[in-house]
Each structure stands twice: as structure tokens, then as C-alpha cells.
């Protein structure tokens, strides 16, 4: 059995608190109940969070794909943004089954202020009610909106990035592939925070596969089944749904992939970074010691989380500078 890596001491108490609030952790056996519980937590965090000056937000409705409903989104415009300026389409995490626009609200407000970049967060439809490709279709519609309305939003269409965390990072990776292949709305950069990329990483814990905290192997298996729907367990899973399935990564935008050493996704993230590099895509990979999945969200004041946030800011500024 492999020797377990140590947990960063500043990340322990926030993890313990979350596990207690969630009754022992995330339970994807009842997705509807867990979704309602997590949505209530997100709403409470936003309601009790600090007021972040220097950024305006607006909830908007975007035309969906043909035959699909309108897509809800939230636009964050920093007061200090130059004109024209960069923008980023953002997709929240939640294993493709959880999450909403409140989830990353405070983070995106602060990021917009710190970078001068307009953020557009997309409230994509969730599985299992809406399996692949519905969530990705919603994200593509939001990307189209950014490009088609760039002039009105004072955005430089040459500096539009796509990004997301966890499942949102998986959607961003799939969206980068889809946009490249359609050849119309090509992003300048992809920010993939501990992305959920590999639908085959669902084997149960065992002597050679240690269980991971927060996002467990059982969670991962349940989430992928929900997202892939009838494609789950087949050999027909497309790269747009699980980017680790891609065999051609050439021509994708440069990427930044940060992930914790204790994250279930660390191996698939390393492998994807290696594939990107082999395809000639400029790629930066950071591994944070002692850190579990989404550690920056659960313990934002920890030193390692502050380092993570600073790395993200600097990478975005560098990648999207005029």
C-alpha cells in the first residue's frame, strides 16, 4: 500500500467543518437533496460575504442552442477595465450535478477587480436531468455570446479565455476542443482548475488506490454516470464529454492546470498536461502539496490557498495582457 501524503495543517479544520455540515460528506446517492443543501450553503456564503467594491454584476439571459432553453449567466464588469479589455467565460464545479451562479460569486468578483478582466459565469444545465451534451451546449452558447457581443461589452475578442474548476474545468477543456473543431470562437487561453477529465477514473478505493477526501471515488463514479447518461460505461464517450479521451490536442489554446497533491484528479491532470505539451500547446502545471480537491474554496485564508489564488491572478494577467 502506498504511503499516504500528509495533509496541509491549515486545510484540516475547514475540511472537518464541511464534513460535519454535510453530514459526513457529499452524498450523490440523492443528488436532488445534496443539490438543495449545497445551494443553500452557497446562498448563505454570498449573503454573509463581504461587499467587494469596484465591480458591477448583472444577471443576463443568453439564447441557447437550437431547440434548447435560454441560458442564465452572470456578467462581472470591473470598474477599472481598460477598453477594450480581456474577458473570461467561467464554469462552476460540482461534478456536473451540483452548483449554480452563487457558488463562485465572491471569487469571481474579486478576480475581476484584481485582474481588470470581465467575467461571464454560465449557469449551465445539470445532470442527471440534463446529461451530456446539454451542459456543454450551454457553455458554447455563452462563449458565442461573448464573441458576438464583444464590441458592445468593450471586450477584445482576441483575449477571451475559458476557465472553470473541477467539473467546470472539464467543461472548459471540452469546450476548448469543441471550439477548435468548429473553428469559429477560438479562446485565447484555458484556465483548468483541478479539472474533471477522465471518465475511467472511477475504480473503487483499494490497497493500490487510496480513498481521497472531499471528492471520493464513489462520488466520481456517480457523477460520471449522471453526466454521461446512456454513454456511461461504453467506449463511445467523446472527447468533448471527457477531454482525457482526446487523441489530438494540437491547436488548443495555452493552458494552466493547478491541482492539489491529494486530489483524486492529480494523475489525470498530470497526464493531460503531458498530452498538451506533447501536442505543442504551451502548458503550465502546478501541484500543491498537502492539498485536497477544491482546497482553495474551502480554506481560502490558508497560506497554500493564498499562493494558489496569486498564481491564478498572475497567470491570467500574463496570458491576457494586451
RODO-2510 file (C-alpha; in nm, 4 decimals, decimal comma):
residues 322
     n   res          X          Y          Z
     1     x     0,0000     0,0000     0,0000
     2     x     0,1302     0,3432    -0,0928
     3     x     0,2327     0,5742     0,1906
     4     x    -0,0340     0,8496     0,2200
     5     x     0,0828     1,2057     0,1632
     6     x     0,0437     1,4457     0,4575
     7     x    -0,2406     1,6974     0,4693
     8     x    -0,1528     2,0661     0,4980
     9     x    -0,2322     2,1570     0,8598
    10     x    -0,4241     2,4743     0,7655
    11     x    -0,6611     2,2738     0,5456
    12     x    -0,7669     2,0247     0,8140
    13     x    -1,0205     2,2254     1,0169
    14     x    -1,2143     2,3674     0,7176
    15     x    -1,2437     2,0139     0,5803
    16     x    -1,3687     1,8828     0,9157
    17     x    -1,6257     2,1627     0,9388
    18     x    -1,7590     2,0968     0,5885
    19     x    -1,7867     1,7249     0,6510
    20     x    -1,9877     1,7935     0,9682
    21     x    -2,2190     2,0418     0,7922
    22     x    -2,2779     1,7930     0,5093
    23     x    -2,3473     1,5043     0,7456
    24     x    -2,0249     1,3195     0,6673
    25     x    -1,9612     1,4453     0,3166
    26     x    -2,1244     1,4754    -0,0228
    27     x    -2,3894     1,2110    -0,0860
    28     x    -2,4572     1,1595    -0,4539
    29     x    -2,6949     0,8734    -0,3862
    30     x    -2,9548     1,1502    -0,3523
    31     x    -2,8412     1,4208    -0,5928
    32     x    -3,1548     1,6343    -0,5544
    33     x    -3,1195     1,6562    -0,1769
    34     x    -2,7474     1,7237    -0,1898
    35     x    -2,8023     1,9892    -0,4557
    36     x    -3,0598     2,1672    -0,2386
    37     x    -2,8253     2,1520     0,0604
    38     x    -2,5243     2,2851    -0,1300
    39     x    -2,7310     2,5594    -0,2980
    40     x    -2,8411     2,6787     0,0460
    41     x    -2,4784     2,6930     0,1590
    42     x    -2,3754     2,8936    -0,1489
    43     x    -2,6610     3,1403    -0,0953
    44     x    -2,5636     3,1833     0,2696
    45     x    -2,1988     3,2459     0,1821
    46     x    -2,2933     3,5146    -0,0700
    47     x    -2,5407     3,6773     0,1720
    48     x    -2,2856     3,6892     0,4531
    49     x    -1,9849     3,7641     0,2349
    50     x    -1,8069     4,0966     0,2117
    51     x    -1,9088     4,3688    -0,0294
    52     x    -1,6419     4,3834    -0,2994
    53     x    -1,6231     4,7342    -0,4468
    54     x    -1,5041     4,8088    -0,7966
    55     x    -1,7108     4,5552    -0,9879
    56     x    -2,0654     4,5571    -1,1241
    57     x    -2,2647     4,2406    -1,1836
    58     x    -2,5692     4,1707    -1,3958
    59     x    -2,7721     3,8545    -1,4439
    60     x    -2,8489     3,8023    -1,8108
    61     x    -3,0234     3,5525    -2,0374
    62     x    -2,8440     3,4090    -2,3393
    63     x    -3,0027     3,2342    -2,6356
    64     x    -2,9389     2,8613    -2,6075
    65     x    -2,8500     2,6133    -2,8769
    66     x    -3,1176     2,5282    -3,1337
    67     x    -3,4059     2,3576    -2,9544
    68     x    -3,2615     2,4358    -2,6095
    69     x    -3,3852     2,6828    -2,3473
    70     x    -3,2201     3,0160    -2,2761
    71     x    -2,9055     3,0027    -2,0646
    72     x    -2,8748     3,2017    -1,7446
    73     x    -2,5444     3,3779    -1,6848
    74     x    -2,3903     3,6454    -1,4650
    75     x    -2,1667     3,9176    -1,6060
    76     x    -1,8994     4,0811    -1,3859
    77     x    -1,7514     4,4056    -1,5178
    78     x    -1,4608     4,5657    -1,3285
    79     x    -1,4737     4,9432    -1,2967
    80     x    -1,1034     4,9722    -1,3788
    81     x    -1,1193     4,7717    -1,7009
    82     x    -0,9450     4,9276    -1,9958
    83     x    -1,1330     4,9463    -2,3249
    84     x    -1,1196     4,7097    -2,4984
    85     x    -1,0198     4,4561    -2,2355
    86     x    -0,9952     4,0822    -2,1792
    87     x    -1,2751     3,8515    -2,0713
    88     x    -1,3157     3,5002    -1,9376
    89     x    -1,6066     3,2581    -1,9596
    90     x    -1,6327     3,0736    -1,6279
    91     x    -1,7913     2,7355    -1,5489
    92     x    -1,8530     2,6340    -1,1863
    93     x    -1,7688     2,2968    -1,0402
    94     x    -1,9942     2,0390    -0,8787
    95     x    -1,9317     1,7116    -1,0572
    96     x    -2,1666     1,8123    -1,3424
    97     x    -2,4575     1,7578    -1,0989
    98     x    -2,4254     2,0392    -0,8410
    99     x    -2,3662     2,4134    -0,8351
   100     x    -2,5126     2,7435    -0,9516
   101     x    -2,4207     3,1070    -1,0124
   102     x    -2,3788     3,1836    -0,6415
   103     x    -2,1109     2,9187    -0,5992
   104     x    -1,8163     3,1263    -0,7212
   105     x    -1,9744     3,4708    -0,6957
   106     x    -1,7355     3,6223    -0,4415
   107     x    -1,4312     3,4665    -0,6044
   108     x    -1,5236     3,5996    -0,9486
   109     x    -1,5954     3,9476    -0,8143
   110     x    -1,2532     3,9611    -0,6524
   111     x    -1,0814     3,8125    -0,9555
   112     x    -1,2437     4,0701    -1,1837
   113     x    -1,1220     4,3528    -0,9577
   114     x    -0,7717     4,2088    -0,9238
   115     x    -0,7184     4,1429    -1,2949
   116     x    -0,9354     4,4010    -1,4732
   117     x    -1,0918     4,1147    -1,6700
   118     x    -1,4661     4,0849    -1,7376
   119     x    -1,6043     3,7526    -1,6158
   120     x    -1,9086     3,5740    -1,7536
   121     x    -2,0286     3,2862    -1,5350
   122     x    -2,2628     3,0405    -1,7050
   123     x    -2,5411     2,8604    -1,5171
   124     x    -2,5320     2,5500    -1,7348
   125     x    -2,7944     2,2774    -1,7024
   126     x    -2,7077     1,9968    -1,4624
   127     x    -2,7061     1,6188    -1,4916
   128     x    -2,8711     1,3763    -1,4450
   129     x    -3,1739     1,5818    -1,5547
   130     x    -2,9681     1,7161    -1,8446
   131     x    -2,6781     1,4840    -1,9339
   132     x    -2,4115     1,5482    -2,1954
   133     x    -2,4230     1,7323    -2,4311
   134     x    -2,6707     1,9758    -2,2711
   135     x    -2,4245     2,1372    -2,0248
   136     x    -2,1595     2,1764    -2,2947
   137     x    -2,4152     2,3203    -2,5380
   138     x    -2,4994     2,5869    -2,2786
   139     x    -2,1319     2,6721    -2,2357
   140     x    -2,0803     2,7004    -2,6104
   141     x    -2,3830     2,9341    -2,6307
   142     x    -2,2236     3,1539    -2,3623
   143     x    -1,8920     3,1551    -2,5494
   144     x    -2,0752     3,2576    -2,8654
   145     x    -2,2440     3,5381    -2,6714
   146     x    -1,9080     3,6758    -2,5565
   147     x    -1,7647     3,6771    -2,9070
   148     x    -2,0763     3,8091    -3,0803
   149     x    -2,1189     4,0893    -2,8244
   150     x    -1,7538     4,1722    -2,7733
   151     x    -1,7796     4,5238    -2,9169
   152     x    -2,0859     4,6139    -2,7093
   153     x    -1,9159     4,4795    -2,3954
   154     x    -1,5899     4,6626    -2,4779
   155     x    -1,4100     4,3272    -2,4944
   156     x    -1,1117     4,2445    -2,7113
   157     x    -1,2230     3,9253    -2,8889
   158     x    -0,8576     3,8223    -2,9277
   159     x    -0,8318     3,7992    -2,5468
   160     x    -1,1231     3,5804    -2,4422
   161     x    -1,0320     3,2938    -2,2115
   162     x    -1,2342     2,9965    -2,0918
   163     x    -1,1997     2,8586    -1,7416
   164     x    -1,3561     2,6522    -1,4709
   165     x    -1,2971     2,4451    -1,1614
   166     x    -1,3420     2,0691    -1,1226
   167     x    -1,6331     1,9714    -1,3488
   168     x    -1,6241     2,3302    -1,4743
   169     x    -1,2621     2,2713    -1,5679
   170     x    -1,3705     1,9581    -1,7503
   171     x    -1,6322     2,1595    -1,9369
   172     x    -1,3708     2,4234    -2,0216
   173     x    -1,1386     2,1560    -2,1612
   174     x    -1,4209     2,0035    -2,3649
   175     x    -1,5292     2,3474    -2,4824
   176     x    -1,1761     2,4261    -2,5996
   177     x    -1,1811     2,1115    -2,8125
   178     x    -1,5298     2,1842    -2,9474
   179     x    -1,4479     2,5475    -3,0305
   180     x    -1,1265     2,4437    -3,2050
   181     x    -1,3072     2,1867    -3,4170
   182     x    -1,5934     2,4190    -3,5100
   183     x    -1,3380     2,6859    -3,5918
   184     x    -1,5452     2,9936    -3,5117
   185     x    -1,4918     3,1044    -3,1494
   186     x    -1,1383     3,0138    -3,0518
   187     x    -1,0360     3,1054    -2,6992
   188     x    -0,7005     3,2644    -2,6206
   189     x    -0,6379     3,0668    -2,3018
   190     x    -0,7806     2,7864    -2,0887
   191     x    -0,7736     2,8032    -1,7090
   192     x    -0,8340     2,4485    -1,5872
   193     x    -0,8505     2,4384    -1,2069
   194     x    -0,8166     2,0751    -1,0930
   195     x    -1,0313     1,9691    -1,3906
   196     x    -1,2503     1,6565    -1,4008
   197     x    -1,1341     1,4987    -1,7255
   198     x    -1,1255     1,1188    -1,7140
   199     x    -1,4441     0,9121    -1,7008
   200     x    -1,2411     0,5939    -1,6466
   201     x    -1,1055     0,7159    -1,3119
   202     x    -1,3955     0,5542    -1,1276
   203     x    -1,2488     0,2369    -0,9775
   204     x    -1,3275     0,1868    -0,6066
   205     x    -1,0680     0,2511    -0,3390
   206     x    -0,8374    -0,0368    -0,2507
   207     x    -0,4818    -0,1264    -0,1462
   208     x    -0,3355     0,0410    -0,4532
   209     x    -0,5953     0,3185    -0,4806
   210     x    -0,6254     0,5209    -0,1642
   211     x    -0,9568     0,6913    -0,0984
   212     x    -0,9492     1,0692    -0,1361
   213     x    -1,1115     1,3227     0,0921
   214     x    -1,3956     1,5538    -0,0058
   215     x    -1,4405     1,4212    -0,3608
   216     x    -1,4324     1,0443    -0,3241
   217     x    -1,4037     0,7688    -0,5807
   218     x    -1,7678     0,6842    -0,5192
   219     x    -1,8675     1,0477    -0,5842
   220     x    -1,6655     1,0441    -0,9046
   221     x    -1,8288     0,7266    -1,0339
   222     x    -2,1788     0,8565    -0,9557
   223     x    -2,1129     1,1942    -1,1143
   224     x    -1,9741     1,0494    -1,4365
   225     x    -2,2701     0,8103    -1,4670
   226     x    -2,5070     1,1037    -1,4263
   227     x    -2,3257     1,3257    -1,6756
   228     x    -2,2700     1,0659    -1,9461
   229     x    -2,6181     0,9144    -1,9229
   230     x    -2,6552     0,6374    -2,1828
   231     x    -2,2886     0,6790    -2,2822
   232     x    -2,1669     0,5753    -1,9358
   233     x    -1,9715     0,2521    -1,9383
   234     x    -1,9425     0,2450    -2,3171
   235     x    -1,6485     0,3020    -2,5492
   236     x    -1,8395     0,5792    -2,7258
   237     x    -1,7591     0,8619    -2,4811
   238     x    -1,6410     1,1574    -2,6930
   239     x    -1,3522     1,3839    -2,6029
   240     x    -1,5948     1,6754    -2,5780
   241     x    -1,7506     1,4981    -2,2779
   242     x    -1,4272     1,3704    -2,1207
   243     x    -1,1225     1,5532    -2,2522
   244     x    -0,8886     1,2745    -2,1401
   245     x    -1,0330     1,0730    -2,4305
   246     x    -0,8895     1,3205    -2,6835
   247     x    -0,6265     1,1872    -2,9218
   248     x    -0,5492     1,5196    -3,0937
   249     x    -0,4774     1,8220    -2,8753
   250     x    -0,2896     2,0230    -3,1363
   251     x    -0,4089     2,3782    -3,1897
   252     x    -0,5647     2,4235    -2,8466
   253     x    -0,5099     2,7472    -2,6530
   254     x    -0,2361     2,7648    -2,3877
   255     x    -0,3367     2,6115    -2,0546
   256     x    -0,2789     2,6472    -1,6818
   257     x    -0,3602     2,3395    -1,4698
   258     x    -0,3226     2,3731    -1,0912
   259     x    -0,4153     2,0763    -0,8690
   260     x    -0,3600     1,9553    -0,5144
   261     x    -0,1334     1,6575    -0,4484
   262     x    -0,4160     1,4863    -0,2537
   263     x    -0,6775     1,5456    -0,5233
   264     x    -0,8353     1,2435    -0,6903
   265     x    -0,7719     1,4190    -1,0208
   266     x    -0,3973     1,4748    -0,9803
   267     x    -0,2907     1,1846    -1,2032
   268     x    -0,5341     1,2632    -1,4833
   269     x    -0,4374     1,6313    -1,4655
   270     x    -0,0679     1,5480    -1,4931
   271     x    -0,1387     1,3145    -1,7849
   272     x    -0,3465     1,5800    -1,9656
   273     x    -0,0753     1,8416    -1,9155
   274     x     0,1765     1,5995    -2,0651
   275     x    -0,0534     1,5357    -2,3620
   276     x    -0,0946     1,9084    -2,4198
   277     x     0,2796     1,9635    -2,4100
   278     x     0,3389     1,6740    -2,6488
   279     x     0,0906     1,8366    -2,8880
   280     x     0,2825     2,1636    -2,8831
   281     x     0,0423     2,3507    -2,6529
   282     x     0,2041     2,5891    -2,4055
   283     x     0,1041     2,4428    -2,0702
   284     x     0,1815     2,5252    -1,7082
   285     x     0,1165     2,2628    -1,4383
   286     x     0,1255     2,3374    -1,0636
   287     x     0,0878     2,0729    -0,7927
   288     x     0,0171     2,1999    -0,4413
   289     x     0,1483     1,9773    -0,1597
   290     x    -0,0890     1,8642     0,1136
   291     x    -0,3927     1,9956    -0,0731
   292     x    -0,7196     1,8121    -0,1407
   293     x    -0,9809     1,8802    -0,4081
   294     x    -1,1063     2,2424    -0,4181
   295     x    -0,8924     2,3330    -0,1162
   296     x    -0,8812     2,6978    -0,2193
   297     x    -1,2591     2,7269    -0,1903
   298     x    -1,2854     2,5521     0,1460
   299     x    -0,9867     2,7184     0,3113
   300     x    -0,9294     3,0464     0,1244
   301     x    -0,7220     3,2014     0,4027
   302     x    -0,4696     2,9171     0,4237
   303     x    -0,1234     3,0123     0,3008
   304     x    -0,1312     2,7494     0,0273
   305     x    -0,4711     2,8764    -0,0901
   306     x    -0,3384     3,2311    -0,0989
   307     x    -0,0483     3,1061    -0,3104
   308     x    -0,2960     2,9284    -0,5400
   309     x    -0,5060     3,2452    -0,5815
   310     x    -0,1979     3,4568    -0,6508
   311     x    -0,0803     3,2068    -0,9121
   312     x    -0,4186     3,2204    -1,0868
   313     x    -0,4188     3,6014    -1,0899
   314     x    -0,0681     3,6263    -1,2276
   315     x    -0,1250     3,3613    -1,4931
   316     x    -0,4393     3,5367    -1,6167
   317     x    -0,2715     3,8762    -1,6254
   318     x     0,0218     3,7352    -1,8182
   319     x    -0,1862     3,5294    -2,0602
   320     x    -0,4402     3,8036    -2,1392
   321     x    -0,2248     4,1146    -2,1326
   322     x    -0,2777     4,3459    -2,4242
***
